Amino acid sequence: MEMWMDHTGVDDRGIHRKRARPPKGDGTLDIDLTPMLDVVMIMLIFFIVAGSFVREVVVEVERKNTSSAQSDEPSKNITVQVSANNEIWIKGRRIEERSVRANISRLRAENPKATVIIKAHNKSTVDTVASVLDSSREAGIYNVSLSTGE
């Protein structure tokens, strides 16, 4: 769009005035979308490449058939229950999150071959279950089973 000015001279106050002439053509403006499409394509390529570097962390759970593992003698395992509102229960007592490791250590001292079974409610949070899992590992028990349900 080329616009040129025409000098018209000095007015009665001594100010130089210029008069603009309208551009030649039909008067419509053309918008070039090529730069915007270039930016969109570059962003698309960036997100495709960046998305390939994202890795999901997966915890594999090995499920065992509980019907074949039933026996007549009572279980010596340490059972930790996590309720729907993230309360932690061991042997029928509500336990604070910070004292889970001490309780597991005490129960392990009574039975060194004991394993930990975490019975988590479906509505409990992963943070609470992970905290119990970490506490059992700090207590020296690495054989931990996870059971979910209501």
C-alpha positions, 0 to 999 in steps of 0.5 A: 500500500503506497501513499504519497503526499502532495505539497500544497504550499503555505497556508495563511498562518505560514504552516506548510501543508501536505495533502494525502492522495488516496491509494490507487486500487479497489480500497480493500486490505489484504491480510497475509496469513503466511507468518501466522501459519509459520508460527503455528507450524513451529509450535506444533512441531515443538509440542510433538517433539517435547511430548515424546520426552515425557515418561510416565512413572508406573508402579507394577503390582503383582496380584496373587490369588488369595484363595490358594494362600489361605491357611488355618493358622492366623496370619503373622503379617503386619496389616496396615489399613488406610481408610477412605478419609486417609486414617491409618489403622494398625491392629485396630488402633488409629496411628498418626502418619509420623508414627507408622515406622515406629509401630512397624518396627515394633511389630517386626521385632516381635516377628522378624519374618513378617511382611506388610500388607497395606489394605487401602480403601478405593477413595484413599489418596496415593500420598498416604499409601506411599507414605505407609510404603516408605515407612515400612521400607524405613523399618526394614521390610521390603516385602510389601503387598497392596490390597484395595477395596472398600 
